Amino acid sequence: MNVLNKGQIVIPAEIRHRYGIKPGTPLEIREVGDHLELYLLPADPIVAFRGSLKTTDSLINQLIEEHKQEVAQDVSG
């Protein structure tokens, strides 16, 4: 693989076909130690990461539960 005049690189056709890389495919180059790594990025990062975060009770649900407990203590106490 060679670097062209404008800093462009040509990814061999076999690799482009294997990974579905087409013109406009978002890629990222990362510097890792003494080498570079090329990463495919999702076309729509929001869709790609949807559901990837650990779900826990939201803050609002926690606050509602605390409020219910406080009200119950006030009524009984």
C-alpha positions as CSV (number, residue, x, y, z in Angstrom):
1,M,0.0,0.0,0.0
2,N,1.4,3.4,-0.9
3,V,0.5,6.9,0.1
4,L,-0.5,9.1,-2.8
5,N,0.4,12.8,-3.3
6,K,-2.5,14.2,-1.2
7,G,-1.9,11.7,1.6
8,Q,-4.5,9.3,0.3
9,I,-4.1,5.6,0.6
10,V,-5.5,2.9,-1.6
11,I,-7.1,0.0,0.2
12,P,-6.7,-3.2,-1.9
13,A,-9.9,-4.4,-3.6
14,E,-10.0,-7.7,-1.7
15,I,-10.0,-6.0,1.6
16,R,-12.6,-3.4,0.5
17,H,-14.9,-6.2,-0.7
18,R,-14.4,-8.3,2.5
19,Y,-15.3,-5.4,4.8
20,G,-17.9,-3.7,2.6
21,I,-15.8,-0.5,2.3
22,K,-17.2,1.8,-0.4
23,P,-16.6,5.5,-1.3
24,G,-17.8,7.5,1.7
25,T,-17.5,4.7,4.2
26,P,-16.4,6.4,7.5
27,L,-13.0,5.2,8.7
28,E,-10.7,6.2,11.6
29,I,-7.0,5.9,11.7
30,R,-5.6,5.5,15.2
31,E,-1.9,5.8,16.3
32,V,-1.2,2.8,18.5
33,G,2.3,2.6,19.8
34,D,4.6,2.3,16.8
35,H,1.9,1.6,14.2
36,L,-1.4,2.8,12.8
37,E,-4.7,1.0,12.9
38,L,-7.6,1.5,10.6
39,Y,-11.1,1.2,12.1
40,L,-14.5,1.1,10.3
41,L,-16.9,3.5,11.9
42,P,-20.7,3.0,11.9
43,A,-22.5,5.0,9.2
44,D,-25.0,6.1,11.9
45,P,-23.3,6.0,15.3
46,I,-26.5,6.7,17.2
47,V,-28.2,3.6,15.7
48,A,-25.0,1.6,16.2
49,F,-24.7,2.4,19.9
50,R,-28.4,2.2,20.8
51,G,-28.9,-0.2,23.7
52,S,-25.2,-0.6,24.3
53,L,-25.2,1.3,27.7
54,K,-26.0,-0.6,30.8
55,T,-29.6,0.1,31.9
56,T,-30.3,1.0,35.4
57,D,-33.1,2.9,37.1
58,S,-33.1,6.4,35.9
59,L,-32.5,9.2,38.3
60,I,-36.1,10.3,38.0
61,N,-37.4,6.8,39.0
62,Q,-35.0,6.8,42.0
63,L,-36.3,10.3,43.0
64,I,-39.9,9.2,42.7
65,E,-39.3,6.1,44.8
66,E,-37.5,8.2,47.5
67,H,-40.4,10.7,47.5
68,K,-42.9,7.8,47.9
69,Q,-41.0,6.5,50.9
70,E,-40.8,10.0,52.5
71,V,-44.5,10.5,52.0
72,A,-45.2,7.1,53.5
73,Q,-43.1,8.0,56.6
74,D,-44.8,11.3,57.0
75,V,-48.3,9.7,56.9
76,S,-47.4,7.0,59.3
77,G,-45.2,9.0,61.6
